[in-house]
C-alpha cells in the first residue's frame, strides 16, 4: 500500500501565530485508492510539545474539507483529509514543536512522517499582536554580549513597524588586514538564514537552526526569534573597507572588516527588526542605501554623476523581454564566426527567434599567456568583428541586440605586455591572488581605455557587453591597489557602458559587496543585469537543483539592488532538468537566454517560455512578471526534504500572483499543501482561482478564501501555479464567476495579462483583456458546463475569431481556451504601433 502525508501548518519550518489563537491543522494522507483500509478507521495524531515540556498527542477527525490534487505522478492514489482545531494557551509564549503520526487501524503500528518523509518537525512561534502605538525594540535586546566598542544608534525606518539601527565601531589600520568586533549572541534565535561568500566571485545561501553557525563570510544574516520577531544584520562595504559577518565557536556573531587604506575606517552594520521577514529586509536595505549615499562607499566620481544626470533614453523590451542566446556552453571554446552564424541559422530553421545574442569568451585577441593584446577579434573572425555583426544583422533581422564578453581587467590574465593595449595605455604590474604578477591598465588611464574600447565595439555594431571576472579587483594583494583600482575600474566601466550602450550590460562574477555598494545600490540609473549565481553546469546532475535554490535565495539580497538578477543561461534540451531550469527562469523576473548546441533544442519547452510578439511573426518575447522573485520562506534549507517555494507578482492591486515549486532534495519525493498564503499580494477581500501548469487544472478558493492544493514532486520535480482574481458577474439573473487566466500555453502566462475587466449586462457578460503577446488564452468560467461553446463570442479588433480556435480544455470543465496566435494569423491582423492586443469575450 502506498502512503504519504502532508500537513498544514507546514513541517520543517516555523509558522508565526498569535497567542491564544485556535490553529486549524489539516492533514492529507495519500493512499492507494485500492487500499483495504476505510478512511474512518485511520488514526491520525498531532504529536506536539512546548519547549522544555513533555510531548502529547491530539487526535484528528475525518473531514470533508476540500483538498484539490495537483500531483501528476501518483496515479491510482487518493487523498484522505483529517483536521484538528488546536487551541493554544493565551498565556503560553514558548515555541511549540509538532509532527504527525498516523496508522490505518488501531491495531497497526504508528507511521511517523519524520521517518517516511525525512522532514523535520514544524514549529509554532507566538508573536504578540501589534499595538496601536509602536514601541521600539531596543538594540540591546537583540544581541547579548556585544562588544562595548560597537555603538548603535536608531535610524529612521522607512517601513512601518520595523526598527532600524546603524551600528559601527572603529576598524583600525592593520596593514590592510582584517579586524573584528563582537556583535554577540543572537537573542532567542530559533532559525537563521545567511548569504555567504562561496568564492570571491559568487555567493550562496546558508540556513540552519540555533545556534548560529556559518562556515564562510556572510554579507547578510537574518534570524527569527522564539517570540516570532525577525532580525536582519547587513554589512556595509566599499572600496575603502568591507564588512562581513561570521560565527565563532560559541554561536556569536562576529563582525570582521578589512581596511584597505592607511587611515582608520569603520565596521559598519545595519540592524533591523520587525514582525515580517521581507519587510525587515526591505527596511535594512533602505537604510543601507542611505548610509552608502552619505558616506564614500557609494559615491560616484563627478564625471559619472554628470553623465547620469541625463542618461540616453532606451526601450528595454527586447533587451529584457526577448529570448537570448549565449555561445558559452553551446559553442564553447571552439568559437568561430562560421560556427556562430551556423548556430544562429540552426535556431532560425528550428523556429526559435532570439532577439539577443551574447558572443561569450574566446573571441578576443590574446597572447600565449592569455593576456589581452588589442581590441579587434582574433583570427577565427577573419574579417573582423564588424563583419561578423553585419552578417548577423543581415541574415537574422529578428536579432536586435548583440553583446560581447570581456573581463574587467581585459582578459583572465590581464594585459599582454607586447600588444597594442600595453603600447598605448599606461600599465602596471600588481600582485594578485597571493603573489601572482598581473599586468593591468593603470587607474590613471583606465577611463580612456574603456571609452576607446566601447567606442570601437559600438562602431562595430555591438550594443551591449558582458563584463566578467569583476571580483578580480577585490583579489589584489595590496589594499592600496584594491582601493584605487577598484574605484577607478568600476567608474570607468559604468561611465562607458552608460555612454555607449545605455546600460545594456551584464555584471558577471561581480557578487562582491564593494561592487554592490559602490555601483549597484543607487537607483538613479538604468537597471543592468547582474549574474545571480555561479555558472550553469550542464554535465553535473547534482548542480541543477542547487542552481535553482541558490538563485532563489540570493534574490533576498540582490532584489534590493538597482539590477535585474540574471539566473544564467541553460540548455533547453537538458535531459530531466530542462523543465526545472525553465520554470526557474520564468518565475525569476529576469532575462531568459539559452545556450543550446546546434540541432539540440526542446522546442516544446521553448514554447512554454516564449510567446509570439504582437509586432511580428519572427519576434518572440518572454513573459516576464513585473517584479522579482523571492523565496516564500528564506529559512528553508537545501536538501531539507521541504519544497522550495518561489513566488512573484504581476500588475498592481489585485494583480496576478505566481508561485513555482521545486523539489531540491536528493533521492526522495516531497509532499506539501499549497494555500493562498504561499502567494504574494493576495487581497483578502477578493476571490481567486489557482491554476497548476503541470496538471492543467483550475482550483477555485472557497467562499471564505480557503484553498488547499496537495502536491507531490519527485527529485528535481517542479510545478508552476498562478493565482488569478475572479469577478462575479450576472446574466439573466444568474450569478457566476469569470477569470482571465492569461496565456496558458506559457509557464508564466498569467503575467501576459496587462489588465482585464468584466461587465454584466441583461443579455451578456463582456470580458475585455489586454495581452502582452500572442498564444493560447485561458478563461475560467464557473458555469461553463451549462454553456455551449457556440454561445461564446470572442473578438480581436472587433472581429470574431474563427470557431476552430476555441476549444474546451481537456483537463478542466470550467476552462475554455482560445488560440489567439492562430486567430491573429487567420484574420490577417497586424498590431501597427502597438505591442499588445485586446481580446473581448461575450458570454
C-alpha positions in Angstrom: 0.0 0.0 0.0 1.3 3.4 -1.0 1.0 6.0 1.8 2.4 9.5 2.3 1.2 12.6 4.1 1.3 16.4 4.2 0.4 18.9 6.9 -0.7 22.5 7.2 0.8 24.4 9.1 3.8 23.0 7.4 6.5 20.8 8.8 10.2 21.7 8.5 9.7 25.4 9.2 8.3 27.9 11.7 4.8 29.3 11.5 4.0 32.5 13.3 0.7 32.7 15.1 -0.9 34.8 17.9 -1.1 33.6 21.5 -4.5 32.1 22.3 -5.3 31.5 18.7 -7.0 28.2 17.7 -4.9 26.7 14.9 -6.6 24.6 12.2 -4.3 21.7 11.4 -5.1 19.9 8.1 -3.5 16.5 7.2 -3.8 15.0 3.8 -3.0 11.3 3.9 -2.3 10.0 0.4 -3.0 6.3 0.0 -3.6 3.8 -2.9 -7.2 4.1 -4.0 -7.4 0.3 -3.8 -6.5 0.4 -0.1 -8.5 -2.0 2.0 -8.5 0.4 5.0 -11.5 2.5 5.4 -11.0 6.3 5.8 -13.0 6.2 9.1 -10.6 3.6 10.6 -7.4 5.6 10.2 -5.9 7.1 13.3 -4.2 10.5 12.7 -2.5 12.4 15.5 -0.5 15.6 16.1 2.4 14.9 18.4 3.4 18.2 20.0 5.2 19.8 22.9 6.0 23.3 24.2 9.8 24.0 24.5 11.0 22.3 27.7 7.8 20.3 28.3 6.8 16.7 27.6 5.2 15.9 24.3 1.5 15.0 24.0 -0.9 13.7 21.3 -4.0 15.3 19.9 -6.3 13.4 17.5 -7.5 14.5 14.1 -11.0 13.7 12.8 -12.2 12.8 9.3 -13.1 15.9 7.4 -15.0 16.9 4.2 -12.7 19.9 3.7 -11.8 20.1 0.0 -8.2 19.3 -0.8 -7.5 19.7 -4.5 -4.9 17.4 -6.1 -2.2 18.9 -8.4 0.1 15.8 -8.3 0.8 14.4 -11.8 2.9 11.3 -11.0 0.8 9.5 -8.5 -2.0 7.9 -10.5 -4.1 5.4 -8.5 -3.8 7.3 -5.2 -6.3 9.4 -3.3 -6.1 12.0 -0.5 -7.9 11.4 2.7 -8.4 14.6 4.7 -8.3 15.0 8.5 -8.5 18.2 10.6 -7.7 19.2 14.1 -8.7 22.5 15.7 -5.9 23.0 18.2 -6.4 25.7 20.9 -3.3 27.5 22.1 -2.8 28.9 25.6 -3.0 32.7 25.6 -0.5 32.8 28.4 2.0 30.5 26.7 4.7 32.1 24.7 7.2 29.2 24.4 7.6 27.8 20.9 5.5 24.7 20.2 7.1 21.9 18.1 4.9 19.3 16.4 5.0 16.4 14.0 2.5 13.9 12.5 1.9 10.2 13.0 -0.8 8.0 11.6 -1.9 4.4 11.1 -4.6 2.6 9.1 -6.2 0.9 12.1 -5.9 0.8 15.9 -4.0 -2.5 15.6 -1.3 -1.2 13.3 1.9 0.5 14.4 2.3 4.2 14.1 3.8 5.6 10.9 5.9 8.7 11.8 6.1 11.3 9.0 9.6 12.2 10.1 10.7 8.6 9.3 8.9 8.3 6.0 9.4 11.8 4.5 12.6 12.7 6.3 11.2 16.1 7.2 12.0 17.9 10.4 9.4 19.0 13.0 7.2 22.0 12.4 7.1 24.8 14.9 4.6 27.4 16.1 6.1 30.8 17.3 3.8 33.0 19.2 4.1 36.7 18.2 2.4 39.4 20.2 0.0 41.4 18.1 0.9 44.9 17.0 -0.1 47.7 19.4 -1.8 51.0 18.3 1.4 52.9 19.3 4.6 51.3 18.1 7.1 50.6 20.8 10.6 50.3 19.5 12.6 47.1 20.3 15.8 48.1 22.0 19.0 47.2 20.2 20.3 45.7 23.4 17.5 43.1 23.4 18.6 41.7 20.0 22.1 40.5 21.0 23.8 39.5 24.2 27.5 40.2 25.0 28.0 42.9 22.4 31.5 44.5 22.4 31.4 47.9 24.1 33.4 49.3 21.2 30.3 48.7 18.9 27.8 51.5 19.3 24.3 51.5 17.8 22.1 54.5 17.0 18.5 54.4 15.9 18.0 55.2 12.3 14.8 56.5 10.6 12.9 53.5 9.3 11.1 53.7 6.0 9.0 50.6 6.8 6.2 50.9 9.3 6.6 48.6 12.3 10.3 47.9 11.7 13.0 49.3 13.9 16.4 50.0 12.3 19.8 50.7 13.9 23.1 51.8 12.4 25.9 50.0 14.3 29.6 50.9 14.0 33.0 50.6 15.5 36.4 51.7 14.6 38.4 49.5 12.2 42.0 50.3 13.0 44.7 50.5 10.4 46.1 46.9 10.4 48.3 46.5 7.3 45.3 46.1 5.1 44.3 43.1 7.1 41.1 42.1 8.9 39.9 43.3 12.3 37.0 42.0 14.3 34.4 43.2 16.8 31.8 41.1 18.6 28.1 41.7 17.9 27.2 38.9 20.3 24.7 36.1 20.7 21.5 36.4 18.7 18.9 36.6 21.5 16.3 33.8 21.4 17.4 32.6 18.0 15.3 29.7 16.5 16.2 29.6 12.8 18.5 31.7 10.6 19.5 32.3 7.0 22.6 34.0 5.6 24.1 34.9 2.3 27.8 33.9 2.3 30.8 34.1 0.0 31.4 30.9 -1.9 34.5 32.4 -3.6 35.5 35.9 -4.4 33.1 35.8 -7.4 30.0 34.2 -6.0 27.7 34.0 -3.0 25.4 31.2 -1.8 22.8 30.7 0.9 23.1 29.1 4.3 20.2 28.1 6.6 20.0 26.4 9.9 18.6 26.2 13.4 20.1 27.6 16.6 22.9 28.1 17.3 24.1 30.5 14.5 26.8 28.8 12.5 28.2 29.8 9.1 31.3 28.4 7.7 32.2 31.5 5.5 31.9 35.2 5.4 28.3 36.4 5.3 27.1 39.6 3.6 23.8 39.4 5.4 22.2 37.2 8.0 18.7 37.1 9.4 17.1 35.1 12.1 13.7 34.5 13.7 13.4 34.6 17.4 11.3 32.5 19.7 8.8 35.4 20.0 8.3 35.4 16.2 10.3 38.5 15.6 12.7 38.7 12.7 16.2 40.3 12.9 18.4 41.2 9.9 22.0 42.2 10.0 23.6 43.7 6.9 27.2 44.6 6.4 28.2 47.8 4.6 31.1 47.8 2.1 33.1 49.9 -0.2 36.5 50.1 -1.8 38.0 51.6 1.3 36.6 49.0 3.7 34.4 45.9 3.6 32.4 44.4 6.4 31.3 40.8 6.7 29.7 38.6 9.4 31.0 35.3 10.8 30.1 33.0 13.6 32.5 31.9 16.3 32.6 28.6 18.1 30.0 29.7 20.6 27.4 30.8 18.1 28.1 34.5 18.4 28.0 36.9 15.5 31.5 38.3 14.8 31.8 41.4 12.6 35.0 41.5 10.5 36.2 44.4 8.4 39.2 44.8 6.1 40.6 48.3 6.0 42.2 49.0 2.6 43.6 52.4 3.5 46.2 53.8 5.7 43.6 55.6 7.7 41.1 54.5 10.3 37.9 53.1 8.8 34.7 51.8 10.4 32.9 48.5 10.9 29.5 49.4 9.6 26.3 47.5 10.0 22.6 48.0 9.6 20.4 46.0 12.0 16.7 45.8 11.5 13.9 44.0 13.4 10.2 43.5 12.6 7.3 41.1 12.5 7.7 40.1 8.9 10.9 38.8 7.4 10.5 40.5 4.0 9.6 43.9 5.4 12.5 43.7 7.8 15.0 43.0 4.9 13.4 45.9 2.9 14.0 48.3 5.8 17.6 47.2 6.2 18.4 47.9 2.6 16.6 51.2 2.5 18.8 52.3 5.4 21.9 50.8 3.9 21.3 52.8 0.7 21.1 56.0 2.8 24.3 55.1 4.6 26.1 54.5 1.3 24.8 57.8 -0.1 26.0 59.7 2.9 29.4 58.1 3.0 32.0 57.5 0.4 31.2 53.8 -0.2 28.7 54.6 -2.9 29.7 58.0 -4.1 30.2 58.2 -7.9 33.0 60.1 -9.5 32.0 63.6 -10.6 32.2 62.7 -14.3 29.9 59.7 -13.8 27.5 61.9 -11.9 27.5 64.3 -14.8 26.6 61.6 -17.3 23.9 60.0 -15.1 22.1 63.3 -14.9 20.8 62.8 -18.4 21.2 59.2 -19.5 20.4 58.2 -23.0 16.8 57.0 -23.2 16.3 53.4 -24.0 13.5 50.9 -24.8 14.3 47.8 -23.0 11.6 45.4 -24.3 13.9 43.4 -26.5 16.8 43.6 -24.0 15.0 42.2 -21.0 11.9 40.7 -22.7 13.3 39.0 -25.7 14.7 35.4 -25.7 18.5 35.4 -25.8 21.2 33.1 -27.0 24.7 32.8 -25.5 27.6 30.9 -27.1 29.3 29.7 -24.0 28.0 26.1 -23.4 26.6 25.7 -26.9 29.7 26.5 -28.8 32.3 26.7 -26.0 36.0 27.3 -26.7 35.7 26.4 -30.4 34.1 29.8 -31.2 34.5 31.0 -34.8 32.5 33.3 -36.9 31.2 30.5 -39.1 30.1 28.3 -36.1 28.3 31.3 -34.7 26.5 32.0 -37.9 25.7 28.3 -38.4 24.3 28.1 -34.9 22.1 31.1 -35.4 20.8 29.7 -38.7 20.0 26.5 -36.9 17.9 28.4 -34.3 16.1 30.2 -37.1 15.4 27.0 -39.0 14.1 25.5 -35.8 11.6 28.3 -35.4 13.4 29.8 -32.5 13.7 33.6 -32.9 16.1 35.0 -30.4 16.4 38.8 -30.2 19.7 39.0 -28.2 23.0 37.2 -29.0 25.8 37.2 -26.5 29.2 36.3 -28.0 30.9 34.9 -25.0 34.5 34.2 -24.2 37.0 33.2 -26.9 36.5 35.9 -29.5 39.3 38.3 -28.2 42.9 38.6 -29.4 45.3 37.1 -26.9 48.9 36.1 -26.4 50.1 32.7 -25.5 49.7 33.5 -21.8 46.1 34.7 -22.1 46.9 38.4 -21.9 44.7 40.7 -23.9 46.5 42.3 -26.9 44.2 44.5 -28.9 40.5 45.4 -29.5 39.9 43.6 -32.7 38.6 40.0 -32.8 41.0 37.1 -33.2 41.9 35.1 -36.3 38.8 32.9 -36.1 36.8 36.0 -37.1 38.9 36.6 -40.2 37.1 39.7 -41.5 36.9 41.4 -38.1 34.2 41.9 -35.5 32.3 44.5 -37.6 31.9 42.0 -40.4 30.5 39.3 -38.0 28.0 41.8 -36.6 27.0 42.9 -40.1 26.4 39.4 -41.2 24.3 38.6 -38.1 22.1 41.6 -38.7 21.8 41.0 -42.5 20.9 37.3 -42.2 18.9 37.5 -39.0 17.0 40.8 -38.8 15.0 39.5 -35.8 18.2 39.8 -33.7 18.0 43.3 -32.2 20.9 43.2 -29.7 24.4 41.8 -30.0 26.7 41.7 -26.9 30.3 40.6 -26.5 32.1 39.2 -23.4 35.2 40.6 -21.8 36.9 40.5 -18.4 37.1 43.5 -16.1 40.9 43.6 -16.5 40.6 42.9 -20.2 41.1 39.1 -20.0 41.6 36.4 -17.4 45.3 37.1 -17.2 45.1 40.8 -17.7 47.0 42.7 -20.4 49.7 41.3 -22.7 53.0 43.2 -22.3 53.6 43.3 -26.0 50.2 44.2 -27.6 48.6 47.3 -28.8 47.0 48.0 -25.4 50.2 47.9 -23.4 51.9 50.2 -26.0 49.1 52.8 -26.0 47.9 52.8 -22.4 49.8 53.1 -19.1 50.0 49.7 -17.4 51.4 48.5 -14.1 52.1 45.1 -12.7 50.3 44.3 -9.5 50.3 41.3 -7.1 47.2 39.2 -7.4 45.9 36.0 -5.7 48.7 35.7 -3.2 51.8 36.8 -5.1 51.0 36.3 -8.8 52.0 39.0 -11.2 49.2 40.6 -13.2 49.6 43.4 -15.7 46.7 45.8 -15.7 45.9 49.2 -17.1 46.8 51.8 -14.5 44.0 53.7 -12.7 45.0 56.9 -14.3 44.4 55.5 -17.8 41.5 53.0 -17.4 38.9 55.6 -18.2 40.5 56.3 -21.6 40.8 52.5 -22.3 37.1 51.7 -21.5 36.0 54.7 -23.5 38.1 53.7 -26.6 37.2 50.0 -26.3 33.5 50.6 -26.1 33.6 53.2 -28.8 35.3 50.6 -31.0 32.7 48.0 -30.1 29.9 50.4 -30.8 31.4 51.2 -34.2 31.3 47.5 -35.0 27.5 47.4 -34.2 27.9 45.9 -30.7 25.2 47.4 -28.4 25.7 45.5 -25.2 28.5 43.9 -23.1 29.0 41.2 -20.5 31.8 42.3 -18.2 33.1 39.3 -16.4 35.6 38.5 -13.6 34.8 41.8 -11.8 35.7 40.2 -8.5 39.3 40.2 -9.5 39.6 43.8 -8.3 39.0 42.6 -4.8 41.6 39.8 -5.1 44.5 42.1 -5.5 47.0 41.5 -2.7 47.7 45.2 -1.8 45.0 47.3 -0.1 46.0 50.4 -1.9 45.6 48.6 -5.3 42.3 47.3 -4.3 41.0 50.7 -3.3 42.4 52.7 -6.1 41.9 50.3 -9.0 38.5 49.1 -7.7 37.0 52.6 -7.7 38.7 53.6 -11.0 37.7 50.5 -12.9 34.1 50.5 -11.7 33.7 54.1 -12.5 35.3 53.8 -16.0 33.2 50.7 -16.8 30.0 52.4 -15.6 30.6 55.6 -17.5 31.5 53.8 -20.7 28.5 51.4 -20.7 26.1 54.2 -20.0 27.6 56.4 -22.7 27.8 53.7 -25.5 25.2 51.1 -24.5 22.6 52.9 -22.4 23.2 50.5 -19.6 22.7 47.3 -21.6 25.3 45.4 -19.7 25.7 42.2 -17.6 27.8 42.4 -14.4 29.3 38.9 -14.1 31.4 37.4 -11.3 30.6 40.6 -9.5 29.0 39.3 -6.3 31.2 41.4 -4.1 29.6 43.9 -1.6 32.2 46.6 -2.5 30.8 46.5 -6.1 27.2 46.3 -4.9 27.5 49.4 -2.7 29.7 51.4 -5.0 28.0 50.7 -8.3 24.6 49.0 -7.9 22.9 50.4 -4.8 21.8 53.8 -6.1 18.6 53.6 -8.1 19.1 56.6 -10.5 20.5 54.6 -13.5 19.0 52.1 -16.0 19.0 48.7 -14.3 21.7 46.5 -15.6 21.7 42.7 -15.5 23.6 41.1 -12.6 24.6 37.4 -12.8 23.0 36.0 -9.7 24.9 32.8 -9.1 27.8 30.6 -10.2 27.5 29.1 -13.7 25.1 26.6 -15.2 26.9 23.3 -15.4 25.1 21.0 -17.8 27.2 17.9 -17.2 26.9 17.9 -13.4 23.5 16.4 -12.4 23.8 17.4 -8.8 24.2 21.1 -9.7 20.8 21.7 -11.2 18.5 21.8 -8.2 21.2 23.6 -6.3 21.5 26.2 -9.0 17.8 27.0 -8.7 17.9 27.0 -4.9 20.9 29.4 -4.8 19.3 31.8 -7.2 16.0 31.9 -5.4 17.7 32.6 -2.1 20.3 35.0 -3.4 17.4 37.2 -4.6 16.8 38.0 -0.9 19.8 40.2 -1.3 20.1 41.1 -5.0 16.4 42.0 -5.5 17.2 45.1 -3.4 19.9 46.3 -5.7 19.3 48.5 -8.7 19.7 45.5 -11.0 17.7 42.7 -12.7 19.1 39.4 -11.3 20.2 37.1 -14.1 19.8 33.4 -13.3 22.2 32.4 -16.1 21.8 30.6 -19.4 20.7 27.0 -19.7 20.2 24.3 -22.3 16.5 23.6 -23.2 17.2 20.0 -24.2 19.0 19.1 -21.0 17.6 15.6 -20.0 15.5 15.6 -16.9 16.4 19.1 -15.7 15.4 21.3 -18.7 12.0 21.9 -17.3 13.3 22.7 -13.9 15.6 25.4 -15.2 12.8 26.8 -17.5 10.4 27.1 -14.6 13.1 28.8 -12.5 13.9 31.4 -15.2 10.2 32.1 -15.8 9.5 32.8 -12.2 12.7 34.8 -11.7 11.5 38.1 -13.2 14.8 38.3 -15.0 16.1 37.5 -18.5 15.9 34.1 -20.2 18.6 33.1 -22.6 19.6 29.6 -23.8 23.0 28.1 -24.7 21.7 25.2 -26.9 24.1 23.3 -29.1 23.1 23.2 -32.8 20.3 20.8 -33.5 19.7 20.2 -29.8 16.6 22.1 -28.8 13.4 21.3 -26.9 11.0 23.3 -29.0 8.0 22.4 -26.9 9.8 23.7 -23.7 10.9 26.8 -25.5 7.3 27.5 -26.5 6.3 27.3 -22.8 8.8 30.1 -22.1 8.2 32.4 -25.0 5.3 33.8 -26.9 4.9 35.4 -30.3 5.1 39.2 -30.2 2.1 41.1 -31.4 4.6 43.0 -33.6 5.7 40.3 -35.9 5.8 36.5 -36.8 9.6 36.4 -36.2 9.7 38.1 -32.8 9.4 36.0 -29.7 9.2 37.6 -26.2 9.4 36.1 -22.8 6.6 36.5 -20.4 8.3 38.3 -17.5 6.5 39.2 -14.3 6.6 42.8 -13.3 8.6 42.1 -10.1 11.5 40.0 -9.0 11.1 36.5 -7.4 11.6 35.8 -3.8 11.5 32.6 -1.7 8.3 32.2 0.2 10.4 31.1 3.2 14.1 32.2 3.4 14.6 29.7 6.3 14.0 26.7 4.0 17.3 24.8 3.8 18.6 22.9 0.8 18.1 19.1 0.9 15.8 19.5 3.9 13.0 17.5 2.2 10.9 20.6 2.1 9.7 22.1 -1.2 11.4 25.3 -2.3 8.6 27.8 -3.0 9.5 30.8 -5.1 6.9 33.4 -5.8 6.4 36.5 -7.9 3.7 39.0 -8.8 2.5 40.8 -11.9 0.5 44.1 -12.0 -0.8 46.4 -9.4 -3.5 45.9 -6.7 -5.5 42.7 -7.4 -2.9 41.6 -10.0 -1.9 38.0 -10.7 0.3 36.1 -8.3 2.7 33.4 -9.4 4.3 30.5 -7.5 6.8 28.0 -8.7 7.7 25.0 -6.5 10.7 22.8 -6.7 11.9 19.6 -5.1 15.5 20.4 -4.2 16.1 17.4 -2.1 18.0 14.4 -3.3 16.5 11.0 -3.7 13.1 11.5 -2.1 9.7 12.7 -3.1 8.5 15.9 -1.4 4.8 16.4 -0.5 3.1 19.6 0.7 -0.2 21.5 0.7 -0.3 24.8 -1.2 -2.5 27.5 0.2 -3.2 31.1 -0.7 -0.7 32.2 2.0 2.0 30.9 -0.4 1.1 33.6 -3.0 2.3 37.2 -2.6 -0.1 40.2 -2.9 -3.3 38.3 -2.2 -6.2 40.6 -1.3 -8.3 39.2 1.5 -11.5 40.7 0.0 -11.0 39.1 -3.4 -11.8 35.6 -4.6 -9.2 33.7 -6.5 -8.8 30.7 -8.8 -5.4 28.9 -8.8 -4.2 27.0 -11.8 -1.5 24.4 -12.0 0.5 24.4 -15.2 1.6 20.7 -14.9 -1.9 19.5 -14.1 -3.7 21.9 -16.3 -6.5 22.3 -13.8 -8.1 25.3 -12.0 -8.8 25.2 -8.3 -11.3 27.8 -7.0 -10.9 29.1 -3.5 -13.8 28.6 -1.1 -16.2 31.4 -0.1 -14.1 32.1 3.0 -10.9 32.2 0.8 -9.7 28.8 2.0 -7.8 26.8 -0.6 -5.8 23.6 -0.2 -3.9 22.0 -3.1 -1.9 18.8 -2.4 1.3 18.4 -4.4 3.9 15.7 -4.6 7.1 16.2 -6.6 9.9 13.7 -7.3 13.5 14.7 -7.1 14.1 17.7 -9.4 10.3 17.9 -10.0 8.5 21.2 -10.3 5.2 22.9 -10.9 4.1 26.4 -11.7 1.0 28.0 -10.2 -0.9 31.2 -10.8 -3.5 32.8 -8.5 -5.9 35.0 -10.5 -8.7 37.1 -9.2 -12.2 36.1 -10.2 -15.0 38.5 -10.7 -18.7 37.8 -10.0 -21.0 38.6 -12.9 -24.7 38.3 -13.6 -26.5 37.3 -16.8 -30.3 36.7 -16.9 -30.4 36.9 -13.1 -27.8 34.1 -12.8 -24.6 34.8 -10.9 -21.3 33.1 -11.9 -17.6 33.8 -11.7 -15.1 34.5 -14.5 -11.4 35.0 -14.6 -8.8 35.7 -17.3 -6.0 33.1 -16.7 -3.5 34.5 -19.2 -1.6 32.7 -21.8 -2.0 29.1 -20.5 0.5 27.9 -23.2 3.2 29.6 -21.1 4.6 28.9 -17.7 4.3 32.5 -16.5 1.3 33.1 -18.8 -0.6 34.9 -16.1 2.0 37.7 -16.4 0.9 38.2 -20.0 -2.3 40.0 -18.8 -1.9 43.7 -18.8 -5.3 44.2 -17.3 -8.9 43.0 -17.7 -12.5 44.0 -16.9 -15.8 42.1 -16.6 -19.1 43.9 -17.1 -22.5 42.4 -16.5 -25.4 43.1 -19.0 -29.0 42.0 -19.3 -28.3 39.5 -22.1 -24.5 39.0 -22.0 -21.3 39.5 -20.0 -18.4 41.3 -21.6 -14.9 40.4 -20.5 -12.1 42.6 -22.0 -8.5 41.6 -21.6 -5.3 43.3 -22.8 -2.4 40.9 -23.5 1.4 41.5 -24.0 1.8 38.7 -26.6 0.0 36.0 -28.6 -0.6 32.5 -27.5 -3.4 30.3 -26.1 -5.6 32.4 -23.8 -7.4 30.7 -21.0 -10.7 31.7 -19.3 -12.2 30.3 -16.2 -16.0 30.3 -16.3 -17.6 28.7 -13.2 -20.8 27.7 -15.1 -19.1 26.7 -18.3 -20.5 23.1 -18.2 -24.1 24.6 -18.6 -23.0 26.6 -21.7 -22.2 25.6 -25.2 -19.0 26.9 -27.0 -21.3 28.3 -29.7 -22.8 30.7 -27.1 -19.4 32.3 -26.6 -18.3 35.1 -28.9 -14.6 36.1 -28.8 -13.3 39.1 -30.8 -9.9 40.6 -31.7 -10.0 44.2 -33.1 -13.8 43.7 -33.1 -13.6 40.8 -35.5 -14.9 37.4 -34.3 -12.2 34.7 -34.0 -12.7 31.6 -36.1 -14.6 28.9 -34.2 -11.8 26.5 -34.8 -9.6 28.5 -32.5 -11.9 28.0 -29.5 -12.0 24.7 -27.5 -12.9 23.4 -24.1 -9.9 22.4 -22.1 -9.3 18.7 -21.8 -8.1 19.0 -18.2 -10.9 21.2 -16.7 -14.6 21.5 -17.3 -14.6 25.2 -16.2 -11.8 26.2 -18.5 -12.0 27.4 -22.1 -9.0 28.0 -24.4 -8.7 30.4 -27.3 -5.7 30.2 -29.6 -5.2 33.9 -30.1 -2.0 33.4 -32.1 -3.8 31.2 -34.7 -6.8 33.6 -34.8 -4.5 36.6 -35.3 -3.0 34.9 -38.3 -6.3 33.6 -39.8 -7.8 37.1 -39.5 -4.8 38.7 -41.1 -4.3 41.1 -38.3 -1.4 43.3 -37.5 -0.6 45.4 -34.4 0.7 48.5 -36.1 2.5 50.6 -33.5 1.0 48.7 -30.5 2.8 45.9 -28.6 -0.4 44.5 -27.0 -3.6 43.0 -28.2 -7.2 43.4 -26.8 -9.4 40.4 -26.7 -13.1 40.6 -25.9 -15.2 37.6 -24.7 -19.0 37.8 -24.6 -20.9 35.1 -22.6 
